[in-house]
Amino acid sequence: MATDTDTRVHDVHVNQHHAHPSDGQYIVIALILAAITALEVSTYYIDFFQDHFGYLLVALLPMMIVKFAIVAAFFMHLRFDDKILRRIFTGGILLASGVYMVALATFHFFRH
């Protein structure tokens, strides 16, 4: 038996319809992600980065963060959710990046 509260909750969900990306937009997003991945992989084969690991990290971290942001925004539909969820995910990637940098510093990665 449906109550008045159930009906209001259902109406809120039905009325929160968002304009999600079309199939073509998802293909463009996938191509962008593939291009960034190709750039990430290609950095391994550049001799300069093999000799300077610190610069490799500086090159790869921004690409990683951009890919995370694209995946979270479109494939996890975070772009269409509340701003608080965006802030939580942004804080999460910043925290993860910071912990990663501290872990690398602990293992003397920067002194290589």
N, CA, C and O of each residue as an XYZ file, in Angstrom:
448
protein
N       0.839     -1.166      0.000
C       0.000      0.000      0.000
C       0.894      1.241      0.000
O       1.701      1.412      0.913
N       0.771      2.073     -0.963
C       1.594      3.273     -1.099
C       1.070      4.378     -0.191
O      -0.131      4.640     -0.124
N       1.992      5.009      0.496
C       1.623      6.123      1.360
C       1.840      7.436      0.628
O       2.376      7.472     -0.480
N       1.411      8.513      1.274
C       1.583      9.848      0.703
C       3.072     10.182      0.572
O       3.479     10.836     -0.388
N       3.885      9.735      1.537
C       5.337      9.984      1.488
C       5.963      9.254      0.313
O       6.810      9.814     -0.384
N       5.559      8.014      0.085
C       6.080      7.250     -1.055
C       5.773      7.956     -2.368
O       6.618      8.009     -3.262
N       4.576      8.492     -2.485
C       4.174      9.193     -3.700
C       5.023     10.441     -3.909
O       5.445     10.714     -5.033
N       5.280     11.205     -2.846
C       6.103     12.424     -2.968
C       7.538     12.076     -3.339
O       8.144     12.759     -4.165
N       8.086     11.034     -2.746
C       9.455     10.624     -3.069
C       9.533     10.201     -4.528
O      10.482     10.565     -5.222
N       8.559      9.443     -5.007
C       8.520      9.020     -6.401
C       8.432     10.221     -7.331
O       9.122     10.267     -8.349
N       7.585     11.198     -6.992
C       7.431     12.395     -7.815
C       8.733     13.188     -7.890
O       9.069     13.719     -8.949
N       9.463     13.274     -6.796
C      10.740     13.996     -6.789
C      11.714     13.318     -7.727
O      12.393     13.994     -8.499
N      11.801     11.997     -7.681
C      12.717     11.273     -8.561
C      12.317     11.396    -10.025
O      13.186     11.512    -10.889
N      11.059     11.373    -10.314
C      10.596     11.498    -11.691
C      10.868     12.903    -12.223
O      11.244     13.060    -13.384
N      10.684     13.924    -11.386
C      10.869     15.304    -11.821
C      12.332     15.728    -11.892
O      12.619     16.813    -12.398
N      13.265     14.915    -11.404
C      14.681     15.257    -11.438
C      15.355     14.676    -12.673
O      16.490     14.208    -12.589
N      14.706     14.695    -13.772
C      15.262     14.167    -15.013
C      16.309     15.143    -15.540
O      16.046     16.338    -15.676
N      17.483     14.626    -15.830
C      18.579     15.456    -16.324
C      18.869     15.111    -17.774
O      18.606     13.998    -18.229
N      19.408     16.069    -18.480
C      19.794     15.847    -19.871
C      21.157     15.163    -19.884
O      22.192     15.828    -19.846
N      21.153     13.856    -19.936
C      22.400     13.100    -19.954
C      23.020     13.161    -21.345
O      22.322     13.414    -22.327
N      24.324     12.931    -21.433
C      24.983     12.976    -22.742
C      24.393     11.943    -23.700
O      23.906     10.889    -23.293
N      24.455     12.277    -24.962
C      23.971     11.349    -25.981
C      25.045     10.300    -26.241
O      26.152     10.377    -25.707
N      24.698      9.314    -27.073
C      25.669      8.276    -27.420
C      26.892      8.873    -28.115
O      28.022      8.452    -27.871
N      26.654      9.855    -28.980
C      27.765     10.511    -29.672
C      28.696     11.232    -28.714
O      29.914     11.220    -28.893
N      28.118     11.862    -27.693
C      28.947     12.546    -26.702
C      29.769     11.546    -25.892
O      30.920     11.815    -25.547
N      29.176     10.393    -25.593
C      29.937      9.360    -24.884
C      31.097      8.851    -25.741
O      32.161      8.532    -25.211
N      30.907      8.775    -27.034
C      31.989      8.342    -27.922
C      33.106      9.377    -27.917
O      34.282      9.018    -27.870
N      32.748     10.664    -27.966
C      33.764     11.727    -27.913
C      34.519     11.661    -26.591
O      35.742     11.802    -26.570
N      33.810     11.451    -25.499
C      34.452     11.340    -24.188
C      35.399     10.146    -24.166
O      36.512     10.250    -23.652
N      34.976      9.030    -24.710
C      35.839      7.843    -24.766
C      37.089      8.113    -25.600
O      38.175      7.658    -25.243
N      36.952      8.840    -26.697
C      38.117      9.173    -27.527
C      39.083     10.101    -26.779
O      40.301      9.963    -26.897
N      38.539     11.032    -26.023
C      39.393     11.915    -25.212
C      40.145     11.096    -24.169
O      41.345     11.289    -23.974
N      39.449     10.188    -23.503
C      40.104      9.331    -22.517
C      41.168      8.454    -23.164
O      42.229      8.236    -22.580
N      40.896      7.953    -24.358
C      41.883      7.134    -25.075
C      43.109      7.962    -25.447
O      44.234      7.470    -25.362
N      42.906      9.201    -25.855
C      44.041     10.071    -26.210
C      44.898     10.370    -24.984
O      46.126     10.350    -25.069
N      44.269     10.645    -23.856
C      45.038     10.902    -22.631
C      45.796      9.647    -22.217
O      46.948      9.732    -21.793
N      45.163      8.491    -22.335
C      45.838      7.234    -22.012
C      47.025      7.007    -22.933
O      48.079      6.557    -22.485
N      46.866      7.313    -24.216
C      47.982      7.172    -25.161
C      49.140      8.090    -24.777
O      50.304      7.702    -24.880
N      48.820      9.305    -24.335
C      49.868     10.218    -23.868
C      50.570      9.662    -22.636
O      51.792      9.752    -22.519
N      49.804      9.091    -21.723
C      50.395      8.512    -20.515
C      51.345      7.372    -20.858
O      52.453      7.291    -20.327
N      50.904      6.502    -21.742
C      51.742      5.369    -22.127
C      52.978      5.842    -22.889
O      54.067      5.295    -22.710
N      52.814      6.848    -23.731
C      53.949      7.321    -24.533
C      55.029      7.970    -23.680
O      56.192      7.989    -24.083
N      54.679      8.499    -22.520
C      55.704      9.101    -21.669
C      56.728      8.072    -21.211
O      57.877      8.419    -20.939
N      56.331      6.842    -21.125
C      57.265      5.787    -20.720
C      58.369      5.593    -21.751
O      59.484      5.210    -21.397
N      58.078      5.846    -22.998
C      59.040      5.599    -24.070
C      59.903      6.815    -24.408
O      60.780      6.719    -25.267
N      59.678      7.940    -23.761
C      60.486      9.131    -24.008
C      61.716      9.055    -23.115
O      61.597      8.915    -21.898
N      62.905      9.147    -23.724
C      64.150      8.996    -22.971
C      64.300     10.021    -21.866
O      64.846      9.706    -20.808
N      63.832     11.234    -22.082
C      63.953     12.280    -21.068
C      63.307     11.857    -19.762
O      63.876     12.070    -18.692
N      62.123     11.260    -19.837
C      61.410     10.870    -18.632
C      62.053      9.666    -17.955
O      61.921      9.505    -16.742
N      62.738      8.826    -18.704
C      63.416      7.684    -18.096
C      64.586      8.138    -17.233
O      64.935      7.474    -16.257
N      65.186      9.256    -17.587
C      66.316      9.786    -16.828
C      65.882     10.714    -15.696
O      66.659     10.941    -14.768
N      64.677     11.253    -15.745
C      64.187     12.211    -14.758
C      62.822     11.759    -14.238
O      61.782     12.154    -14.765
N      62.842     10.933    -13.206
C      61.593     10.359    -12.701
C      60.675     11.414    -12.084
O      59.453     11.269    -12.132
N      61.237     12.459    -11.513
C      60.413     13.520    -10.934
C      59.565     14.202    -11.988
O      58.400     14.516    -11.747
N      60.147     14.434    -13.163
C      59.388     15.052    -14.254
C      58.318     14.103    -14.797
O      57.253     14.534    -15.238
N      58.622     12.809    -14.754
C      57.622     11.826    -15.172
C      56.385     11.932    -14.283
O      55.252     11.885    -14.763
N      56.619     12.074    -12.996
C      55.508     12.213    -12.059
C      54.727     13.487    -12.323
O      53.496     13.485    -12.287
N      55.437     14.572    -12.587
C      54.777     15.848    -12.879
C      53.962     15.755    -14.169
O      52.939     16.426    -14.303
N      54.398     14.947    -15.097
C      53.662     14.775    -16.355
C      52.449     13.857    -16.179
O      51.394     14.104    -16.764
N      52.595     12.804    -15.379
C      51.528     11.810    -15.277
C      50.408     12.194    -14.304
O      49.245     11.888    -14.566
N      50.728     12.849    -13.204
C      49.687     13.170    -12.220
C      48.568     14.044    -12.773
O      47.402     13.730    -12.534
N      48.855     15.120    -13.498
C      47.737     15.907    -14.049
C      46.869     15.104    -15.025
O      45.648     15.259    -15.049
N      47.505     14.250    -15.826
C      46.713     13.434    -16.751
C      45.821     12.471    -15.980
O      44.680     12.232    -16.374
N      46.334     11.919    -14.886
C      45.555     11.007    -14.065
C      44.353     11.736    -13.457
O      43.242     11.206    -13.443
N      44.582     12.945    -12.960
C      43.510     13.707    -12.323
C      42.444     14.103    -13.344
O      41.252     14.057    -13.042
N      42.864     14.489    -14.540
C      41.900     14.858    -15.589
C      41.056     13.651    -15.979
O      39.840     13.769    -16.134
N      41.690     12.490    -16.140
C      40.932     11.285    -16.480
C      39.943     10.927    -15.374
O      38.802     10.558    -15.652
N      40.377     11.036    -14.132
C      39.475     10.770    -13.011
C      38.279     11.706    -13.057
O      37.138     11.281    -12.875
N      38.546     12.976    -13.300
C      37.473     13.965    -13.330
C      36.481     13.678    -14.460
O      35.272     13.795    -14.262
N      36.973     13.311    -15.620
C      36.090     13.013    -16.757
C      35.235     11.784    -16.465
O      34.027     11.793    -16.704
N      35.858     10.735    -15.950
C      35.112      9.512    -15.653
C      34.063      9.776    -14.576
O      32.916      9.350    -14.704
N      34.459     10.480    -13.515
C      33.506     10.764    -12.429
C      32.377     11.668    -12.914
O      31.222     11.474    -12.534
N      32.701     12.648    -13.746
C      31.682     13.605    -14.180
C      30.667     12.981    -15.128
O      29.469     13.232    -15.003
N      31.128     12.181    -16.062
C      30.210     11.690    -17.091
C      29.750     10.255    -16.863
O      28.550      9.986    -16.917
N      30.671      9.326    -16.609
C      30.274      7.928    -16.499
C      29.657      7.603    -15.148
O      28.867      6.666    -15.032
N      30.015      8.376    -14.122
C      29.391      8.199    -12.817
C      28.274      9.219    -12.614
O      27.659      9.264    -11.549
N      28.011     10.035    -13.629
C      26.946     11.045    -13.640
C      27.083     12.058    -12.505
O      26.089     12.625    -12.051
N      28.318     12.286    -12.048
C      28.552     13.247    -10.983
C      28.261     14.669    -11.445
O      27.931     15.537    -10.637
N      28.383     14.896    -12.724
C      28.122     16.217    -13.291
C      26.674     16.660    -13.057
O      26.379     17.854    -13.010
N      25.792     15.695    -12.913
C      24.370     15.986    -12.776
C      23.891     15.918    -11.328
O      22.713     16.144    -11.053
N      24.804     15.608    -10.398
C      24.425     15.477     -8.994
C      24.683     16.773     -8.234
O      25.116     17.773     -8.806
N      24.412     16.734     -6.953
C      24.611     17.898     -6.095
C      26.079     18.307     -6.027
O      26.976     17.492     -6.238
N      26.304     19.577     -5.729
C      27.672     20.104     -5.639
C      28.451     19.467     -4.505
O      29.674     19.355     -4.593
N      27.783     19.049     -3.451
C      28.483     18.443     -2.325
C      29.177     17.150     -2.750
O      30.267     16.842     -2.267
N      28.552     16.399     -3.647
C      29.181     15.171     -4.126
C      30.408     15.475     -4.971
O      31.401     14.751     -4.909
N      30.346     16.536     -5.755
C      31.526     16.955     -6.519
C      32.666     17.327     -5.596
O      33.823     16.989     -5.847
N      32.333     18.020     -4.535
C      33.371     18.419     -3.571
C      33.972     17.199     -2.886
O      35.178     17.160     -2.643
N      33.166     16.222     -2.577
C      33.670     15.002     -1.942
C      34.635     14.284     -2.887
O      35.712     13.864     -2.466
N      34.262     14.144     -4.142
C      35.138     13.478     -5.104
C      36.403     14.291     -5.360
O      37.484     13.718     -5.491
N      36.290     15.600     -5.433
C      37.469     16.448     -5.630
C      38.403     16.332     -4.432
O      39.617     16.206     -4.590
N      37.833     16.375     -3.246
C      38.651     16.194     -2.046
C      39.320     14.834     -2.015
O      40.460     14.700     -1.572
N      38.602     13.828     -2.489
C      39.152     12.475     -2.522
C      40.347     12.356     -3.453
O      41.352     11.746     -3.089
N      40.258     12.923     -4.639
C      41.383     12.819     -5.578
C      42.557     13.651     -5.095
O      43.708     13.254     -5.273
N      42.288     14.793     -4.489
C      43.390     15.601     -3.944
C      44.063     14.882     -2.776
O      45.289     14.886     -2.668
N      43.273     14.274     -1.914
C      43.830     13.525     -0.799
C      44.632     12.320     -1.300
O      45.730     12.057     -0.810
N      44.090     11.598     -2.264
C      44.796     10.439     -2.811
C      46.112     10.856     -3.463
O      47.122     10.170     -3.310
N      46.109     11.973     -4.186
C      47.335     12.457     -4.815
C      48.360     12.858     -3.765
O      49.548     12.571     -3.913
N      47.909     13.516     -2.711
C      48.814     13.904     -1.637
C      49.429     12.702     -0.931
O      50.628     12.684     -0.655
N      48.606     11.699     -0.640
C      49.109     10.483      0.002
C      50.101      9.772     -0.917
O      51.106      9.236     -0.451
N      49.825      9.767     -2.196
C      50.722      9.139     -3.171
C      52.068      9.861     -3.188
O      53.116      9.217     -3.229
N      52.045     11.184     -3.157
C      53.296     11.957     -3.152
C      54.088     11.692     -1.877
O      55.310     11.556     -1.932
N      53.421     11.618     -0.741
C      54.110     11.335      0.519
C      54.709      9.936      0.492
O      55.835      9.734      0.947
N      53.962      8.966     -0.041
C      54.482      7.606     -0.125
C      55.712      7.552     -1.031
O      56.686      6.870     -0.711
N      55.674      8.263     -2.156
C      56.843      8.275     -3.042
C      58.035      8.946     -2.366
O      59.169      8.492     -2.517
N      57.791     10.007     -1.633
C      58.874     10.688     -0.927
C      59.459      9.775      0.149
O      60.664      9.792      0.401
N      58.599      8.981      0.779
C      59.076      8.056      1.807
C      60.030      7.017      1.212
O      61.000      6.624      1.861
N      59.769      6.589      0.028
C      60.628      5.598     -0.624
C      61.760      6.243     -1.427
O      62.391      5.590     -2.259
N      62.010      7.520     -1.173
C      63.114      8.258     -1.819
C      62.985      8.270     -3.335
O      63.984      8.216     -4.052
N      61.775      8.339     -3.808
C      61.533      8.376     -5.261
C      62.164      9.590     -5.897
O      62.677      9.511     -7.014
N      62.134     10.719     -5.202
C      62.610     11.956     -5.784
C      64.126     12.042     -5.792
O      64.678     12.915     -6.461
N      64.812     11.176     -5.077
C      66.275     11.193     -5.036
C      66.889     10.216     -6.015
O      68.110     10.063     -6.043
N      66.091      9.564     -6.803
C      66.563      8.538     -7.730
C      67.650      9.043     -8.596
O      68.163      8.304     -9.437
